[in-house]
Amino acid sequence: MSVGPDRADPVRVLIVDDDLFVRTALGGYVSDSPGLHLVGLCENGADALAALAVKRVDVVVMDIQMPVMDGVTAAGRMRDEHPDVRVLMLTSFDEDNSIRAAISNGAGGYLLKSATPEALISAIHAVYRGAGVMTPETLRRVAGPARPTPPAEVVLSSSEHDVLRLLCKGFSNAEIAAALYLSESTVKVRLGSLGDKLGTTSRVTTAIRGWELGLAGD
């Protein structure tokens, strides 16, 4: 399956990590991808915000733990000051609370630093398209235990429940549409309805809330 963008111009990417080796490696992966353009490399959240003030950026790939300004704080600032910029967080297995805080601050997804270059490139494109990036395993850890039964005030249609179940398994909109024999536009409508009912504003937060309320199935 192709991971390239559906537009003529490449996706403009800013890499933010305090580890020189990591940000150089990530920058190399982005530079080598035909569908992406590396805008720059930053050491911390404050440097990233300064870069966003003068450069056009589509996606920020950012570490959570950094000196001067961490990724959680920077994600919140980016959400408020640069709402069109998507944020993909880089995480480690021991940062569950920080991952959740970053998502609450507007991050569009999270990716382990151990991910392959191919997974990174795919995740950047997914976040740019507005598709949350997560794995079912990390979703369960970040969300915590599910309720045995959903609260009575949250009532989903059969179609909404099916969409939510596949969303929590990490399916993209296109994969949900294919599995349920729906159009992608219908899937987007269902996701919007789920967001209204669950009080969420993104695919990632919808999946987390659905899992917590016991609505995601097995």
Buried (B, 14 or more C-beta within 10 A) or exposed (E): EEBBBEEEEBBBBBBBBBBEEBBEBBBEBBEEBEBBBBBBBBBBBBBBBEBBEEEEBBBBBBBBBBEEBBBBBBBBBBBEEBEEBBBBBBBBEEBBEBBBBBBBBBBBBBBBBEBEBEBBBBBBBBBBBEBBBBBBEBBBEBBEEBEEEBEEEBEBEEBBBBBBBBBBBBBBBEBBBBBBEBEBEBBBBBBEBBBEBBEBEBBBBBBBBBBBBBBBBE
